[in-house]
Amino acid sequence: MTTTIAVRESTVQLLNRLKKEFGTTSLDETIIKIVQKVEGLPKSRFGSQPKLKSFTEKERAQFHEL
C-alpha cells in the first residue's frame, strides 16, 4: 500500500541529498534510515537476516490488507 504525503520542495531536496549520502534507493528507505538513526534502533531489531531482499509493494499490500 502506498501513501502520499505533502512536503515542501526544500524537504524533498534534503531527502534526496540524504538518499545519495546513505546510498538508499528510495525516499522511503531514506526516511527509515533517518528514523533508525534518531531512535537509535539496532539493525538486529529489523530481523536476523538483514541481507534478504525487501518485500515488494505487492507483497506488503497482501500481508497488510485491512
Residue pairs with C-beta under 8 A, 6 or more apart in sequence:
1 57
1 60
1 61
1 64
2 57
7 15
12 27
15 27
15 30
15 31
16 27
18 30
18 33
18 34
19 25
19 26
19 27
19 29
19 30
22 29
22 30
22 33
24 30
24 33
35 41
36 43
43 50
55 63
